[in-house]
Amino acid sequence: MSIEVNGNRVAHDAPLLRIEHGNPDDIEIAALLAVLLATATTPKSSPAPAPAVWLRPRRHSVYVTATSWRSAA
């Protein structure tokens, strides 16, 4: 199986980038940096912050009439 990279057929098992020992010159370092930056992904949008707990109380207040204190006893 092969894939196409920039118009060239590359074997699926062949690495797209090979780093060898030695002293790289400026052009080789620039090429490595370009490959690394091209493959780097930007983080997706951050998740939405959780809603504030104090905005949604667990118990809603009930309408209290002027004489409701009588029925509480």
Secondary structure, DSSP 8 states (H G I E B T S, - for coil): -EEEETTEEEETTS-S----SS---HHHHHHHHHHHHHH-------------GGGS-SS------TTHHHHT-
